[in-house]
């Protein structure tokens, strides 16, 4: 029982599922309540008849990542716009630290990042050069561009990063 209590108090990343289009508001509320959170955003250009607008949109629509002890989930669930914290079988399921680091690495680099349909299969590669060195994913070619797709199984979501094909090495 003691080990269970210690683990329950350990800070881990979890995915909080939000109401539609409430991610930014939820992140602000979490920040004001001193709950560490991470809302990965990407830039998208939208065109209307009279103008172009650059928007900051959630990379994972419907989710905000929170770093907390499992026992503190009520503090997150009390935030307006939070529907639930992702879990299975009545237990919260932490997001692997490696996934959070991979997302941060993708966003920190100069390459364009955007959501992609969830992929499980394809030609697996490892990045051998550049700011994403060491990450593994699936290569997708669209038109003349190479995209490196990283899939996050817990959320059943993927992220695509434009990358030079020369920076990739095939996995066997």
C-alpha positions, -999 to +999 in steps of 0.1 A: +000+000+000+029+024+007+043+020-028+009+027-043+006+059-023+041+070-033+033+063-070+000+082-067+020+113-056+045+111-084+042+139-110+034+125-144+019+139-176-017+131-184-040+141-212-071+162-202-099+159-227-116+192-232-149+205-247-147+214-284-126+245-290-119+251-253-082+240-252-068+276-249-093+285-222-086+253-203-048+260-205-053+295-191-075+282-163-050+255-154-022+281-154-042+304-131-047+274-107-009+267-107-013+234-126+016+227-149+002+222-184+013+220-220-008+230-250+011+223-282+001+248-309+009+250-346+005+278-370-021+276-398-029+302-424-065+306-433-077+325-463-110+344-466-121+364-496-107+396-482-078+385-461-053+359-448-051+352-411-024+333-392-039+312-364-024+293-335-043+260-334-040+230-310-018+203-324-040+178-306-076+191-309-095+184-277-065+178-255-044+197-230-015+179-213-013+183-175+016+174-152+002+163-119+000+136-093-029+112-100-044+120-066-048+157-078-071+149-107-100+166-091-081+199-093-080+194-131-116+181-134-129+212-116-117+234-145-145+245-167-142+229-201-124+197-189-145+167-197-122+140-182-086+129-178-077+100-202-076+066-186-087+031-190-105+007-167-112+035-142-075+043-138-057+074-152-032+065-179+000+087-180+014+100-212+049+086-216+075+113-209+092+104-242+060+115-261+060+149-244+097+153-252+091+143-289+063+169-292+085+196-277+113+186-301+090+188-331+078+223-321+112+236-312+127+230-346+123+252-377+103+226-396+065+230-402+045+208-379+008+199-382-017+173-372-019+141-393-043+112-395-033+085-371-008+060-386+002+026-373+018+012-404+043+024-430+080+027-437+096+032-403+125+056-401+148+072-375+159+108-378+197+108-381+204+145-385+190+178-373+169+188-342+148+157-343+178+133-342+169+100-326+131+101-330+114+073-349+083+074-370+068+067-404+078+084-436+051+098-459+057+115-492+032+141-504+038+158-537+075+167-536+077+169-498+088+143-473+069+142-440+080+124-409+049+112-389+051+104-352+021+085-338+010+088-302-008+056-293-025+067-261-044+095-280-046+077-313-033+109-329-003+116-352+018+147-360+036+153-393+068+173-396+083+184-429+118+171-431+146+165-456+147+129-468+185+130-463+180+134-425+162+100-423+176+065-420+155+033-425+149+010-396+152-027-402 
